[in-house]
Amino acid sequence: MTSTQDGSVVIFGSGLIGRSWAMLFASGGFKVKLYDIEKQQITNALENIRKEIKTLEQSGLLKGSLSSDQQLALISGCTDLKMAVEGAMHIQECTPENLELKKKVFSQLDLIVDDKVVLSSSTSCLLPSKIFSGLKHVKQCIVAHPVNPPYYVPLVELVPHPETDPSTMEKTYALMKKIGQSPVRIMKEIDGFILNRIQYAIISEAWRLVDEGLVSPSDLDTVMSDGLGMRYAFIGPLETMHLNAEGMSNYCERYSEGMKHVLKTFGPIPDFSGATLENVHQVCILVWKATPPIQISLLSAIKNFRHLKPSPFLTSCFLSPTPALYRILGVIFALLTSPRRSLWLLIRSYLSHQDLKDHSRA
């Protein structure tokens, strides 16, 4: 892409998430107006963005085909809300997670926007019905929840208000794709959306296992970082089920009773306090002190790997994987995502295992 897109994007709020959104939209060639109530806040945000974009370009991590100077030229600041929204095709709200504040923001926008602009919130937990209800332009409202840090993590959860027009969902979905994100459509609102519901389920069981003395905090994290995390970073849980048997029906036929037996042993919701909290806190401090910082070359490798477009042949091979192919892909992925492991350990770990079905059931 060598030219800017039609229409401008307004970022309401110049904090970390707002700055990340500004960089993403600029990388896609969109003119971006960064709005905040304080001029100095905008000045600081624009300087932070300039430094980030220049560093990204120097490191070979800058998104999009525009240069850093071209992207920076697309981003401007504004303290006049009416002036900011003029001609906008998308407004992304990025204020703190406070319901009353967000309702106030969208009430202000509701009075000055036209009938075409999309009004989008970055909220990670507040339901659209709580934020948007009563607005004249409610059909144009949607939640577009990014994952922190948005510049590196492409997922965006799109959550409609019960009155959101389907065209608002489709326009937002297309816009997210255009700037290189990975949007998912959530059909109706639910507490925690999707990502946090899955995340909280994992955290809850992890906490219970540590609390009951079944595993240490560090070993629990190893189960994820060197086990499930590496698998699920490559393919999702449902696709894993499909590939671990002769299709999904066969998997459920073979393993559903075992899964239900284990699920019945899950305990109550933890209170996340007391001795377990102190134990986990101390272990995490020790682990992080001993962990070297991630090198920029590793981030570059991950970025390049993520943007590979597999050929139809490779896709067909993966959908019917052989043990050898799985091992090769596992080694490649591990090399890109595990800076703590030596090449020897990776090769030994992935090439000395049994075939796909045997070791992936463990």
C-alpha beads as a LAMMPS data file, in Angstrom:
LAMMPS data file: protein, C-alpha beads

362 atoms
361 bonds

1 atom types
1 bond types

-500.0 500.0 xlo xhi
-500.0 500.0 ylo yhi
-500.0 500.0 zlo zhi

Masses

1 110.0

Atoms # bond

1 1 1 0.000 0.000 0.000
2 1 1 1.447 3.331 -1.030
3 1 1 -1.523 5.689 -0.595
4 1 1 -3.817 6.565 2.297
5 1 1 -7.318 5.140 2.693
6 1 1 -10.542 7.090 2.285
7 1 1 -11.992 8.427 5.506
8 1 1 -10.356 9.148 8.830
9 1 1 -10.291 7.342 12.153
10 1 1 -10.677 9.073 15.516
11 1 1 -9.020 7.669 18.624
12 1 1 -10.778 8.944 21.758
13 1 1 -8.114 8.740 24.468
14 1 1 -4.329 8.864 24.103
15 1 1 -3.217 6.254 26.640
16 1 1 -1.419 2.998 25.846
17 1 1 -4.335 1.369 24.003
18 1 1 -5.202 4.584 22.174
19 1 1 -1.627 5.023 20.973
20 1 1 -1.510 1.399 19.834
21 1 1 -4.718 1.811 17.841
22 1 1 -3.346 4.993 16.261
23 1 1 -0.227 3.138 15.117
24 1 1 -2.268 0.246 13.726
25 1 1 -4.619 2.441 11.719
26 1 1 -1.726 4.518 10.391
27 1 1 0.061 1.332 9.327
28 1 1 -3.001 0.553 7.213
29 1 1 -2.863 3.952 5.525
30 1 1 -5.673 5.659 7.439
31 1 1 -5.579 9.259 8.609
32 1 1 -5.789 9.228 12.397
33 1 1 -6.957 11.992 14.734
34 1 1 -5.886 11.392 18.313
35 1 1 -8.302 13.166 20.662
36 1 1 -7.784 13.993 24.324
37 1 1 -8.987 16.753 26.630
38 1 1 -5.468 17.932 27.527
39 1 1 -3.096 19.309 24.914
40 1 1 0.012 18.174 26.808
41 1 1 -1.354 14.641 26.956
42 1 1 -1.646 14.642 23.166
43 1 1 1.823 16.131 22.753
44 1 1 3.300 13.405 24.946
45 1 1 1.340 10.704 23.114
46 1 1 2.471 11.880 19.667
47 1 1 6.106 11.936 20.802
48 1 1 5.740 8.435 22.231
49 1 1 4.223 7.226 18.957
50 1 1 7.037 8.842 16.970
51 1 1 9.688 7.064 19.019
52 1 1 7.854 3.730 18.836
53 1 1 7.353 3.862 15.079
54 1 1 10.968 4.880 14.428
55 1 1 12.225 2.067 16.670
56 1 1 9.965 -0.430 14.937
57 1 1 11.261 0.635 11.530
58 1 1 14.885 0.375 12.640
59 1 1 14.200 -3.112 13.981
60 1 1 12.382 -4.272 10.845
61 1 1 9.103 -4.661 12.754
62 1 1 7.104 -1.766 11.308
63 1 1 3.740 -2.925 10.008
64 1 1 2.372 -1.985 6.611
65 1 1 4.166 -0.896 3.472
66 1 1 4.348 2.817 4.331
67 1 1 7.560 4.217 5.785
68 1 1 7.725 5.543 9.332
69 1 1 7.602 9.136 8.074
70 1 1 4.571 8.369 5.915
71 1 1 2.761 6.737 8.815
72 1 1 3.632 9.541 11.233
73 1 1 2.319 12.085 8.745
74 1 1 -1.090 10.400 8.991
75 1 1 -1.381 10.892 12.765
76 1 1 -2.408 14.216 14.276
77 1 1 -3.732 15.391 17.625
78 1 1 -6.875 17.343 18.462
79 1 1 -8.514 18.750 21.605
80 1 1 -11.735 19.854 19.882
81 1 1 -14.115 16.900 19.742
82 1 1 -16.409 18.331 17.053
83 1 1 -13.424 19.069 14.850
84 1 1 -11.970 15.629 15.515
85 1 1 -15.059 13.664 14.428
86 1 1 -15.707 15.695 11.295
87 1 1 -15.431 13.357 8.300
88 1 1 -14.640 10.324 10.465
89 1 1 -15.720 6.877 9.342
90 1 1 -14.717 5.099 12.585
91 1 1 -14.322 6.312 16.176
92 1 1 -12.420 4.067 18.615
93 1 1 -12.944 4.917 22.294
94 1 1 -9.977 4.116 24.560
95 1 1 -10.796 5.584 27.967
96 1 1 -10.254 3.781 31.336
97 1 1 -12.526 0.863 32.277
98 1 1 -15.157 2.974 34.008
99 1 1 -18.770 2.504 32.956
100 1 1 -19.968 5.999 33.795
101 1 1 -17.033 7.572 31.982
102 1 1 -17.637 5.502 28.857
103 1 1 -21.372 6.260 28.898
104 1 1 -20.537 9.958 29.135
105 1 1 -18.119 9.716 26.195
106 1 1 -20.640 7.999 23.924
107 1 1 -23.409 10.361 24.997
108 1 1 -21.208 13.254 23.855
109 1 1 -20.418 11.532 20.571
110 1 1 -24.076 10.652 20.023
111 1 1 -24.921 14.347 19.795
112 1 1 -22.376 15.272 17.118
113 1 1 -21.836 12.282 14.808
114 1 1 -23.645 11.463 11.562
115 1 1 -25.600 8.327 10.683
116 1 1 -22.678 6.553 8.988
117 1 1 -19.743 6.583 11.406
118 1 1 -19.057 3.479 13.503
119 1 1 -18.847 4.111 17.245
120 1 1 -16.555 1.518 18.789
121 1 1 -15.387 0.876 22.357
122 1 1 -12.149 -0.837 23.364
123 1 1 -13.635 -2.106 26.640
124 1 1 -12.377 -5.481 27.811
125 1 1 -15.264 -6.348 30.126
126 1 1 -18.180 -3.879 30.011
127 1 1 -21.209 -5.119 28.110
128 1 1 -22.384 -3.133 25.075
129 1 1 -25.901 -2.958 26.552
130 1 1 -24.445 -1.152 29.577
131 1 1 -22.468 1.356 27.490
132 1 1 -24.650 2.081 24.457
133 1 1 -28.284 1.698 25.561
134 1 1 -30.386 4.801 25.023
135 1 1 -28.157 6.294 22.337
136 1 1 -29.761 7.677 19.180
137 1 1 -27.007 6.033 17.100
138 1 1 -27.049 2.692 18.937
139 1 1 -27.271 0.773 15.614
140 1 1 -23.800 2.124 14.796
141 1 1 -22.262 1.014 18.106
142 1 1 -20.026 -1.986 18.718
143 1 1 -17.262 -3.185 21.037
144 1 1 -13.904 -3.865 19.363
145 1 1 -11.831 -5.333 22.191
146 1 1 -8.106 -5.581 21.391
147 1 1 -5.616 -7.774 23.215
148 1 1 -2.729 -5.990 24.915
149 1 1 -0.356 -5.145 23.315
150 1 1 -2.567 -4.615 20.235
151 1 1 0.330 -3.859 17.878
152 1 1 1.770 -7.346 18.369
153 1 1 -1.329 -9.400 19.243
154 1 1 -3.754 -9.342 16.295
155 1 1 -6.954 -10.640 17.922
156 1 1 -9.900 -8.226 18.156
157 1 1 -13.208 -9.363 19.680
158 1 1 -16.223 -7.726 18.019
159 1 1 -19.245 -7.630 20.330
160 1 1 -22.561 -6.101 19.204
161 1 1 -25.237 -4.343 21.220
162 1 1 -28.606 -6.147 20.852
163 1 1 -29.629 -3.285 18.504
164 1 1 -26.376 -3.066 16.536
165 1 1 -27.045 -3.152 12.801
166 1 1 -25.399 -6.119 11.029
167 1 1 -23.697 -3.671 8.660
168 1 1 -21.850 -2.149 11.623
169 1 1 -20.382 -5.549 12.467
170 1 1 -19.380 -6.182 8.850
171 1 1 -17.802 -2.750 8.379
172 1 1 -15.808 -3.104 11.592
173 1 1 -14.741 -6.630 10.690
174 1 1 -13.521 -5.466 7.267
175 1 1 -11.682 -2.515 8.802
176 1 1 -9.863 -4.726 11.316
177 1 1 -8.792 -7.079 8.529
178 1 1 -7.569 -4.150 6.482
179 1 1 -5.162 -3.034 9.232
180 1 1 -3.817 -6.561 9.729
181 1 1 -5.759 -7.622 12.813
182 1 1 -7.619 -10.906 13.334
183 1 1 -11.217 -10.023 14.212
184 1 1 -13.705 -12.567 15.558
185 1 1 -17.463 -12.037 15.536
186 1 1 -19.225 -12.674 18.847
187 1 1 -22.900 -13.196 18.010
188 1 1 -24.287 -11.641 21.194
189 1 1 -22.929 -10.052 24.333
190 1 1 -21.795 -12.178 27.252
191 1 1 -19.813 -11.359 30.398
192 1 1 -16.082 -11.640 29.720
193 1 1 -16.641 -11.955 25.957
194 1 1 -14.733 -15.016 24.690
195 1 1 -11.036 -14.500 25.397
196 1 1 -11.471 -13.623 29.053
197 1 1 -13.945 -16.449 29.668
198 1 1 -11.382 -18.947 28.389
199 1 1 -8.565 -17.151 30.220
200 1 1 -10.458 -17.056 33.517
201 1 1 -11.318 -20.763 33.258
202 1 1 -7.605 -21.556 32.927
203 1 1 -6.596 -19.171 35.725
204 1 1 -9.290 -20.551 38.025
205 1 1 -8.227 -24.182 37.661
206 1 1 -4.530 -23.239 37.803
207 1 1 -5.126 -21.424 41.092
208 1 1 -7.060 -24.351 42.575
209 1 1 -4.301 -26.820 41.659
210 1 1 -1.665 -24.641 43.351
211 1 1 -3.923 -23.914 46.331
212 1 1 -4.496 -27.620 46.926
213 1 1 -0.753 -28.316 46.856
214 1 1 -0.902 -30.491 43.748
215 1 1 1.749 -28.517 41.853
216 1 1 4.115 -25.598 42.448
217 1 1 3.388 -22.224 40.793
218 1 1 6.465 -22.492 38.564
219 1 1 5.649 -26.038 37.453
220 1 1 2.057 -24.991 36.767
221 1 1 3.320 -22.254 34.431
222 1 1 5.634 -24.770 32.760
223 1 1 2.608 -26.920 31.938
224 1 1 1.291 -23.986 29.917
225 1 1 4.496 -22.458 28.504
226 1 1 6.077 -25.779 27.495
227 1 1 2.887 -27.732 26.899
228 1 1 -0.568 -26.399 26.166
229 1 1 0.688 -22.919 25.311
230 1 1 2.905 -24.155 22.500
231 1 1 0.100 -26.298 21.130
232 1 1 -2.625 -23.654 21.381
233 1 1 -0.435 -20.913 19.943
234 1 1 -0.326 -23.014 16.795
235 1 1 -3.862 -24.406 16.612
236 1 1 -6.962 -23.902 18.747
237 1 1 -8.547 -26.399 21.157
238 1 1 -11.283 -27.513 18.764
239 1 1 -8.856 -28.101 15.907
240 1 1 -6.606 -29.969 18.344
241 1 1 -9.506 -32.263 19.176
242 1 1 -10.142 -32.888 15.483
243 1 1 -6.497 -33.701 14.770
244 1 1 -6.026 -35.922 17.815
245 1 1 -8.412 -38.533 16.420
246 1 1 -10.116 -39.445 13.173
247 1 1 -12.133 -36.244 13.245
248 1 1 -14.247 -34.496 15.875
249 1 1 -16.956 -37.159 16.136
250 1 1 -14.358 -39.850 16.705
251 1 1 -12.590 -37.739 19.350
252 1 1 -15.790 -37.161 21.306
253 1 1 -16.741 -40.818 21.033
254 1 1 -13.369 -41.881 22.421
255 1 1 -12.634 -39.207 25.026
256 1 1 -15.875 -37.483 26.114
257 1 1 -16.473 -39.771 29.108
258 1 1 -12.931 -39.211 30.384
259 1 1 -13.292 -35.451 29.974
260 1 1 -16.606 -35.390 31.826
261 1 1 -15.136 -37.490 34.638
262 1 1 -12.300 -34.975 35.132
263 1 1 -14.573 -31.932 34.774
264 1 1 -16.765 -33.206 37.615
265 1 1 -13.749 -32.961 39.945
266 1 1 -13.275 -29.213 39.370
267 1 1 -13.681 -27.186 42.550
268 1 1 -15.435 -23.917 43.415
269 1 1 -14.380 -20.474 42.246
270 1 1 -11.197 -19.443 44.161
271 1 1 -11.093 -16.226 46.168
272 1 1 -7.556 -15.415 44.888
273 1 1 -6.226 -14.342 48.285
274 1 1 -4.441 -15.589 51.379
275 1 1 -1.383 -17.827 51.524
276 1 1 -1.733 -19.002 47.929
277 1 1 -1.660 -15.423 46.684
278 1 1 1.546 -14.709 48.619
279 1 1 3.112 -17.975 47.435
280 1 1 2.353 -17.310 43.773
281 1 1 3.472 -13.690 44.072
282 1 1 6.876 -14.602 45.501
283 1 1 7.500 -17.341 42.948
284 1 1 6.616 -15.012 40.065
285 1 1 9.047 -12.385 41.324
286 1 1 11.872 -14.936 41.473
287 1 1 11.055 -16.318 38.023
288 1 1 10.998 -12.929 36.358
289 1 1 14.253 -11.858 37.979
290 1 1 15.918 -14.905 36.450
291 1 1 14.362 -14.514 32.978
292 1 1 16.401 -12.610 30.349
293 1 1 14.570 -9.989 28.254
294 1 1 13.153 -11.144 24.936
295 1 1 15.470 -10.183 22.105
296 1 1 14.166 -8.010 19.269
297 1 1 15.394 -10.597 16.757
298 1 1 13.026 -13.138 18.293
299 1 1 10.086 -10.757 17.915
300 1 1 11.052 -10.220 14.295
301 1 1 11.125 -13.969 13.690
302 1 1 7.708 -14.406 15.287
303 1 1 6.286 -11.559 13.191
304 1 1 7.616 -13.031 9.971
305 1 1 6.406 -16.520 10.894
306 1 1 2.910 -15.265 11.712
307 1 1 2.507 -13.583 8.325
308 1 1 3.482 -16.645 6.265
309 1 1 0.745 -17.678 3.846
310 1 1 0.789 -21.480 3.466
311 1 1 0.282 -22.980 0.041
312 1 1 -2.778 -25.151 -0.647
313 1 1 -0.457 -28.170 -0.629
314 1 1 0.902 -27.340 2.829
315 1 1 -2.621 -26.666 4.065
316 1 1 -3.846 -30.025 2.816
317 1 1 -0.853 -31.741 4.412
318 1 1 -1.551 -30.077 7.732
319 1 1 -5.216 -31.033 7.726
320 1 1 -4.094 -34.663 7.467
321 1 1 -0.774 -34.468 9.304
322 1 1 1.829 -37.179 9.446
323 1 1 3.894 -37.589 12.619
324 1 1 6.979 -36.308 10.783
325 1 1 5.231 -33.146 9.589
326 1 1 3.888 -32.459 13.054
327 1 1 7.350 -32.837 14.554
328 1 1 8.934 -30.548 11.971
329 1 1 6.299 -27.851 12.516
330 1 1 6.656 -28.257 16.266
331 1 1 10.413 -27.739 16.137
332 1 1 10.068 -24.650 13.929
333 1 1 7.439 -23.148 16.198
334 1 1 9.387 -23.951 19.358
335 1 1 12.538 -22.354 17.942
336 1 1 10.617 -19.164 17.243
337 1 1 8.775 -18.949 20.544
338 1 1 11.031 -20.398 23.252
339 1 1 14.227 -18.360 23.706
340 1 1 15.031 -20.221 26.917
341 1 1 15.500 -23.553 25.210
342 1 1 18.651 -24.729 23.508
343 1 1 18.540 -26.278 20.064
344 1 1 19.515 -29.645 21.504
345 1 1 16.659 -29.670 24.000
346 1 1 14.187 -28.688 21.310
347 1 1 15.319 -31.444 18.967
348 1 1 15.365 -34.025 21.736
349 1 1 11.955 -32.926 23.015
350 1 1 10.195 -32.962 19.662
351 1 1 11.943 -35.639 17.636
352 1 1 12.258 -38.374 20.249
353 1 1 8.540 -38.530 21.048
354 1 1 6.089 -41.111 19.778
355 1 1 3.733 -40.371 16.928
356 1 1 1.182 -37.538 16.988
357 1 1 -1.712 -39.414 18.575
358 1 1 0.298 -41.019 21.366
359 1 1 2.132 -37.972 22.712
360 1 1 -0.558 -35.340 22.085
361 1 1 -3.011 -37.197 24.342
362 1 1 -0.657 -36.843 27.306

Bonds

1 1 1 2
2 1 2 3
3 1 3 4
4 1 4 5
5 1 5 6
6 1 6 7
7 1 7 8
8 1 8 9
9 1 9 10
10 1 10 11
11 1 11 12
12 1 12 13
13 1 13 14
14 1 14 15
15 1 15 16
16 1 16 17
17 1 17 18
18 1 18 19
19 1 19 20
20 1 20 21
21 1 21 22
22 1 22 23
23 1 23 24
24 1 24 25
25 1 25 26
26 1 26 27
27 1 27 28
28 1 28 29
29 1 29 30
30 1 30 31
31 1 31 32
32 1 32 33
33 1 33 34
34 1 34 35
35 1 35 36
36 1 36 37
37 1 37 38
38 1 38 39
39 1 39 40
40 1 40 41
41 1 41 42
42 1 42 43
43 1 43 44
44 1 44 45
45 1 45 46
46 1 46 47
47 1 47 48
48 1 48 49
49 1 49 50
50 1 50 51
51 1 51 52
52 1 52 53
53 1 53 54
54 1 54 55
55 1 55 56
56 1 56 57
57 1 57 58
58 1 58 59
59 1 59 60
60 1 60 61
61 1 61 62
62 1 62 63
63 1 63 64
64 1 64 65
65 1 65 66
66 1 66 67
67 1 67 68
68 1 68 69
69 1 69 70
70 1 70 71
71 1 71 72
72 1 72 73
73 1 73 74
74 1 74 75
75 1 75 76
76 1 76 77
77 1 77 78
78 1 78 79
79 1 79 80
80 1 80 81
81 1 81 82
82 1 82 83
83 1 83 84
84 1 84 85
85 1 85 86
86 1 86 87
87 1 87 88
88 1 88 89
89 1 89 90
90 1 90 91
91 1 91 92
92 1 92 93
93 1 93 94
94 1 94 95
95 1 95 96
96 1 96 97
97 1 97 98
98 1 98 99
99 1 99 100
100 1 100 101
101 1 101 102
102 1 102 103
103 1 103 104
104 1 104 105
105 1 105 106
106 1 106 107
107 1 107 108
108 1 108 109
109 1 109 110
110 1 110 111
111 1 111 112
112 1 112 113
113 1 113 114
114 1 114 115
115 1 115 116
116 1 116 117
117 1 117 118
118 1 118 119
119 1 119 120
120 1 120 121
121 1 121 122
122 1 122 123
123 1 123 124
124 1 124 125
125 1 125 126
126 1 126 127
127 1 127 128
128 1 128 129
129 1 129 130
130 1 130 131
131 1 131 132
132 1 132 133
133 1 133 134
134 1 134 135
135 1 135 136
136 1 136 137
137 1 137 138
138 1 138 139
139 1 139 140
140 1 140 141
141 1 141 142
142 1 142 143
143 1 143 144
144 1 144 145
145 1 145 146
146 1 146 147
147 1 147 148
148 1 148 149
149 1 149 150
150 1 150 151
151 1 151 152
152 1 152 153
153 1 153 154
154 1 154 155
155 1 155 156
156 1 156 157
157 1 157 158
158 1 158 159
159 1 159 160
160 1 160 161
161 1 161 162
162 1 162 163
163 1 163 164
164 1 164 165
165 1 165 166
166 1 166 167
167 1 167 168
168 1 168 169
169 1 169 170
170 1 170 171
171 1 171 172
172 1 172 173
173 1 173 174
174 1 174 175
175 1 175 176
176 1 176 177
177 1 177 178
178 1 178 179
179 1 179 180
180 1 180 181
181 1 181 182
182 1 182 183
183 1 183 184
184 1 184 185
185 1 185 186
186 1 186 187
187 1 187 188
188 1 188 189
189 1 189 190
190 1 190 191
191 1 191 192
192 1 192 193
193 1 193 194
194 1 194 195
195 1 195 196
196 1 196 197
197 1 197 198
198 1 198 199
199 1 199 200
200 1 200 201
201 1 201 202
202 1 202 203
203 1 203 204
204 1 204 205
205 1 205 206
206 1 206 207
207 1 207 208
208 1 208 209
209 1 209 210
210 1 210 211
211 1 211 212
212 1 212 213
213 1 213 214
214 1 214 215
215 1 215 216
216 1 216 217
217 1 217 218
218 1 218 219
219 1 219 220
220 1 220 221
221 1 221 222
222 1 222 223
223 1 223 224
224 1 224 225
225 1 225 226
226 1 226 227
227 1 227 228
228 1 228 229
229 1 229 230
230 1 230 231
231 1 231 232
232 1 232 233
233 1 233 234
234 1 234 235
235 1 235 236
236 1 236 237
237 1 237 238
238 1 238 239
239 1 239 240
240 1 240 241
241 1 241 242
242 1 242 243
243 1 243 244
244 1 244 245
245 1 245 246
246 1 246 247
247 1 247 248
248 1 248 249
249 1 249 250
250 1 250 251
251 1 251 252
252 1 252 253
253 1 253 254
254 1 254 255
255 1 255 256
256 1 256 257
257 1 257 258
258 1 258 259
259 1 259 260
260 1 260 261
261 1 261 262
262 1 262 263
263 1 263 264
264 1 264 265
265 1 265 266
266 1 266 267
267 1 267 268
268 1 268 269
269 1 269 270
270 1 270 271
271 1 271 272
272 1 272 273
273 1 273 274
274 1 274 275
275 1 275 276
276 1 276 277
277 1 277 278
278 1 278 279
279 1 279 280
280 1 280 281
281 1 281 282
282 1 282 283
283 1 283 284
284 1 284 285
285 1 285 286
286 1 286 287
287 1 287 288
288 1 288 289
289 1 289 290
290 1 290 291
291 1 291 292
292 1 292 293
293 1 293 294
294 1 294 295
295 1 295 296
296 1 296 297
297 1 297 298
298 1 298 299
299 1 299 300
300 1 300 301
301 1 301 302
302 1 302 303
303 1 303 304
304 1 304 305
305 1 305 306
306 1 306 307
307 1 307 308
308 1 308 309
309 1 309 310
310 1 310 311
311 1 311 312
312 1 312 313
313 1 313 314
314 1 314 315
315 1 315 316
316 1 316 317
317 1 317 318
318 1 318 319
319 1 319 320
320 1 320 321
321 1 321 322
322 1 322 323
323 1 323 324
324 1 324 325
325 1 325 326
326 1 326 327
327 1 327 328
328 1 328 329
329 1 329 330
330 1 330 331
331 1 331 332
332 1 332 333
333 1 333 334
334 1 334 335
335 1 335 336
336 1 336 337
337 1 337 338
338 1 338 339
339 1 339 340
340 1 340 341
341 1 341 342
342 1 342 343
343 1 343 344
344 1 344 345
345 1 345 346
346 1 346 347
347 1 347 348
348 1 348 349
349 1 349 350
350 1 350 351
351 1 351 352
352 1 352 353
353 1 353 354
354 1 354 355
355 1 355 356
356 1 356 357
357 1 357 358
358 1 358 359
359 1 359 360
360 1 360 361
361 1 361 362
